[in-house]
Amino acid sequence: MKFYNREKEIAELQRIENLSFKHNSRMTVLTGRRRIGKTSLIKNAFKDSEEPMLYFFTARKTEPVLVNDFVREIRLKLDVYVPEGLQTITDVMKHLFELAKTMNFTVVIDEFQEFQNINSSFFSDLQNIWDSYRLETHMNLVLSGSVLSMMKKIFTDSHEPLFGRADNIINLKPFRISVIKEILRDYNADYTNEDLLALYSITGGVPKYIELICDNEYVNAESMLRFTTSNMSPFIEEGRNLLITEFGKDYGTYFSILLAISEGKTSQGEITAALGGTPIGGHLEKLEGVYNIISKFRPIFSKPGAKNSVRFRISDLFFQFWFRFIERNRSMVELDNYDDLTAMLLAQYPTYSGSVLERYFRQKLAEKSGFKELGSWWLPKLGVEASEIDIVGIKTNGKEAIVAEVKRQKRNYDHKNFMEKVERIKTSVLSNYDVETRLYTIDDM
């Protein structure tokens, strides 16, 4: 797949590079979940630079082996003498900063958080080197990492040595809807909205997942879905491979929570009940604040402290899909029963994708801009059907609001029921707004 989008991020990385070479060294931290395209972004941002770029991948090797890898890259890219006897990565970085007194170059250290496992003292060493050399050198230092919890701790925890050292922190996000459409159009000029919804539901806009689907020419909805649960699918173990690294030995409890949420248990009480009464408050806090995998959502205009109205959702659509259809049916995977797994997915997907469609339209409206608040609304004391409104948006002028119902098919829309809910929200929180009502279906994607 060709390189798409990321114009703003490329421009920012090039701007920082310019400042590094013109004034003094700068440190940029690039984060984002695995498969989001950090390495591709870096390589595309600096591919036309007049100055060399050194790329170091922090594999889980012994430090002496890594030193040899790094030294080899320095000799190759800078064509300079590197003294024998460098023993540690700290020695390598000191040498690079000495070179940066008279040379301009970019240094990229990918999967930077892995030094926690290789030699955690390197973080303190780098702080000392950076503080000593930063103002008298011209290095564009880019530190990239995929384990969000660790990268966040390294650079934003006030007790960590590298706290406050990063000049810029860029958090790479999934592709916007317009980019997903562009990619699908390039691979299938006659794509339908069903195809678009399937690609969005499975990948959530994560570039690597889109690449896996499109480069394998699975460009209609049914073939995409069949591919995700086939015996050769790269998605079968993807969630486990990514999240066990994040969660460590306590992954079982986290997986159980995420399974419950993926099945529609969105309040803390429902999740606790699904886990047999296990206390989960601390786990929920970490899933949201440390791992950034779930998020709280409340009715629009509700007070932050109103706990009885809080719901949780899996922020990453791929993980939502993976827990709902793959991890939930792990027994089928263990039995190599991929035929029944695929049949189950195809049967349940239409209902599942209806809830994803709500998220799609909320995201689409947010990307168009023009709103200062955008969310959903419900009254906790009433049943969901009686009170819930899928989308409520407050426009930036502060006087107008939209209230929208989302249905997969127009034939499922009950106008009378919707207007009763509209009157209820007008009375409750929108009495001072001019309210526009809308219906969104798959035809409006």
N, C-alpha and C positions, 0 to 999 in steps of 0.2 A: 504494500500500500504506500502511495506517495505521502509526503509530509503535508499535513493540513493545518491551517489556522495558526494560532499562537503568535500572531503578529505583535500584539502588545507585549508579550513576555520576551520575545526576541528583541524588540526595540529597547526594553528595559535592560536586558543583559548587555546589549551593545553599548548603551549609555553608561552603564557602570564600568564596563571595560575601558571606555574612553577616559573616564575620570581616573581610573587606576593608573593608566599610562601617562596622563597629563599632570596629575597632582601627586598622589601617593597610593599605596596599596589599599585595596578595599576587599572586605569579606562579604560574600553573598551566600546565604543559606537557601537552598532549593528543596522544598519538601513536597510530598504528595504520595498517595498510596501507590503500591507496586502496580505496574502496567499502565501508568498514567502518561508515560512518555517523557520522563525527565531527561533521560540520556539522549533521546532523539532531539529534544529541544536544545540541549546544550550544544550538541554537535552542529545543528543547523544554525544556531546563533553565532557561532564562531568560525564557521567553515570558510568564510571569505575574509577573515581577519588577516591583516598584514603581519601580525605577530603570532608566534607559535602557541599552540595549546598542548599542554601535557595532560593526559587523561590517566588517572590512577583508579583502578577498581579495587576496592577493599574486600577481597575474597577472604573466606575463613581459612587462612593459612597461618603458619607460624610467622612471627615477625621477621626473622632472617630471610625467609622466602619472599615475603612482601618487599623487603628492602631491595633484594635483587631485581624484582619486577620494576620497582620504582626507578632504580638506577638505570636499568636498561632503557626505560622510557625517556629519561633525561638525556642520555647520550644520543638517542635516536632523534629526538625533537629539537634539542638545543645544540647538538654537535659540539659539546664542550667536554673538557676533561672533568671526570669525577674521581676523586681520590679513592683508593682502595681502603678498606677497613671501616666503612660506615656500618655500624652495628644495629642501629635502631631507626625507626621512622623519624624520630626527633632529630637524629643526625642528618637525615636526608632533608628535612625541612629547613634546618639551619643552613645547609649548603645552598638550597634553592633561594633562600632569602639573601644570602651573600651574593649570589648571581644576580638577583633582582635589584641590586644596587646600581648595576650598569646595564641591565637588559630589561626589556619589557616582555612579559609572557603571561599566559593564563594557566593556572593550575586547577584542575578539576579533581576532587577526591569523591568518588561515587561510593554510595553505601557507607558514608562516614561513620554512622553509629556503630558499625562493626568493631571499631577500636575498643568499645566497651568490653568485648570478648577477647580481643587480641592483646591489648595493653592499655588499660584504662587510664594510666598515668599520662598518656599522650595528650589528653585534653588539657591538663595543667601545663604540660610542656609547651603545647601550642599557644596557650594564653601568654606565657612568658615570652616566647619567640615573637608573637604578634605585637605585643606591647613594646618590645625592644626595637623591632625592625619596621613597623608599619609606616612611620612617617618618612623614612629615608629610602624606601624601596618602591618599585613599580610592578607589583604582582597583582593580578586579578585572580583572587582566590575564590573558587566556587565549591561549596561543600554541600553535597547532595545526599539525601537519605530517604528511605522508604518506610522504615519502622517509625510511624508518627509519634508514638508515645516516647520513644527514646530521643528522637530529634527535638521534640518539644522540651523534654527535660534538660538536654544538653545546653540549649540556647536560651531558654526562657525561665528556667529555675534559678532564682537569685542565689542559691547555694552552690551552683555549679561554676567552674572556673571560666567557661566561655560565655557566661551570662553577660549580655550587653556588648559583646564584641562584634556581632554581626552588624554590618552597615545596612543590609537589606535582607528581608526574609520574603521569599516568594513561595506561595503555596499553590501548586498547580492543580487545577480543577478538571473534571471531565469536560468533554466537548459540549458546547451549546447546541440547542436544537437545530439551529440553522446549519451548523457544520455537519451534524448527523445526517440531515437531509441532503446536503451537498455530496457527502460520501456515498450515500445510498443511490443517489441519482447517477453518479459516475459509474457505479457497478450495475445498476438496473434502471435504465431511463424510464421504464414503464412501471415503476414500483407503485404499490397501492398504499393506502393508509394503514391497512392491516400489516403490511410488511414493515412500515415505519414503526408502528406500535410494538411489534415483536422485537425489532432491533433495539429500540429504546428500553423495553421491559427487561431484556436479557443483559444488555451491556451497561445501561445507565450512562452512556456516553464515554465509557472508558476506551481509549484508543486501541489498546492491544486486543481487547475483546472484539471490537468492530473489525479490526484487521483479520483476526482469526476467522470470523464468519464470512467476511466479504472476499478475502483472498482465496477461500475454499469454495467460492461461488455459491454459497447458500444465501441467496438474495431474495427469497420469498418467505413468508411467515412460517409455513409448515416445514420447509427444509431447515430453517434456522432452529426451530424448536426440536426437530428430530436430531439435529447435530449436537445440541447441548446434552442430550441424554443417550447418545450412542456409546457403544463400548469403546470407541476410539476417541471420545470427546476429551479435549484438554480441560474442560470445565468440571469434570467429575470430582477431581481432587483439588481444584483451585482454591476453594474457600478454606479447606483445611491447611493447605500449604501456606497460605498467607496469614491466617489468623492464629494458628498455633504458635507461630513465631512471635506474634504480638502478645498473646495471652500467657504463654509459658505453661507451667504445670497445672495451673488453675483453669485451663481452657474448658474443662467439662461443664462447670457452672455457667460460664459465659455462653457456651454453645446452647445450653438448655434455655437460657433467657432469650437468646436470639431466635431459637426455634419457636418459643412461645409467641414472641412478637410477630414473627413471620406468619403465624397461624391466626392472627387477628386478636390476640390477647394484648391489649395496648395499655391498660391501667396497671399500676403497681400491684394492686390487689389481685387482678386476674393473673398476672405473671407469677406472683408469689404462690397462688393456689395451684397453678400448673406445675410448680416445682415442689409441691407437697408441703408448703409452709416454710421452706428454707428462707432465711433472711437474705434479701438481695439489695438493700438500699445502697450499700457500698459498691456493689458490682455495677448497679445502674449508673452511679456517679462516675465510675471509671470508664464505662462504655461510652458515656457522653463526653466527659471532660478530658480524659486522657487518651482514649483510643479513637474518639470522634467517629464511632460507628453508629450510635443511635442519637436521636435528638428528641427533646421534649417539644410538644406542641400543645397549645392552649387555644380556647376560643378567642377570636380576635377581640381586643379591648379588655380581656380578663386581666386581673391583677396577678403579678408574678408569684405571689405567695398563696394563690388559690390552688392548693394541692388536689382537691377533689375533682378538679377539671383537667388535670394533666394527663396527657397520653404520651406514649413513647412510640417511635417508629424507627426502623432501620434506615439510616440516611442514604446509604449506598444501595442503589437499585440492584446491582449484581448480587450483593450479599443477601438482599431480600429474596431474590429469585432463587439463589442457590440453597438457602435454608428451607425455603418453602417447598421446593420440588426435588432437590437432590439429597441434602443432608437429612431431611425429614424421612426419606425413604432409603436410608443407608442399608437396610437389610436387603433390599432388592439389588443394590450395587454389589454387596458382598456375595450374593448368589449369582452374580452375572446375569440377572434377569432384566436386561435392558429393554426387551420388547414390552414387558408390562410397565416398566418405568416410563417409557415413551408414550404408551397408550394412556396412562394416568395423566401425564402432563398435557397431552392433547385434549383430554376430556375436561380438565380443570382450568386450563389456561384462559378460555373466554371469560369466565367469572373473575379470575385473578386479574386479568388485564384491564378490567373495568376500574379497579381501584388505582392501577398505575396510570390510567388515563386522567384521573383527577390530578395526579402529580405532574403529569405532562402539561396540562393546561395552566396550572399554577406557575410552572417554570416558564412556559411560553409567555405568559403575561408579565412575569418579572423581567424577562429578557427584553421585552418591548419598552420597559421603563414606563414612567408616568404614574407610578403608585408609591405612596409612602408607607403603606401597610398592605400586606397580602396574606391571607390565611383562610381558615375555615371557622365555622361557628356552630356551637351546640349548647343546649341547656342540659347540664348533668342530671337534673331531676326528672327529665322527660326521657322517654325511649328514643333511641337513635333515629328511627324513622320519623318520629314526631317532631324532632327538633333540629336535626343536622342539616346544615347548608354547606355544600362542597367548597365553594369559593366565595370569599368576601374580599373585595379590594377597595381600599380608600385611596382616592386619587390625590395627587400632590397639591392640588388647589385647596384641599381640605373641605370641600363642599359637596363633592360628588362621590358616589360609591357604586360599585357593581356587585350584584348578588347573582351567582350563577349555579345552575344545576348541571352535573355532568352525568350523561348516560351513554353507554356504549352505542346503543341504537335508539333512534328517535321514538320508535314504537313503545319503548319502555318508560317514556316520560309521562308523568301524571301532572298535568298543569294545575288542576285544582289543589292537589296536595302541596305542590311547590309554592303556590301563591299564599296558602295558609301559613307556610313557614316564613315567607317574605314578610307578611304582616306581623308575624311574631317578632322577627328581628328588627323591624322598623320600630315597633313599640319598645323593644328592649334596649338596643344600642345605636340604632340609626335614625333616631327621630329628627336629628338636625341635618340630615343629608338628603340630597336629591338622589334617589335610588334608581338605577337602571338594572333590569333583570335580563338574564341571558340563559340560553341553553346551549351547551357544548356537547357534540357527539363526535364519533370517530370521523365523520365527514368534515369536521372543522379543523382537522389537524394541520 
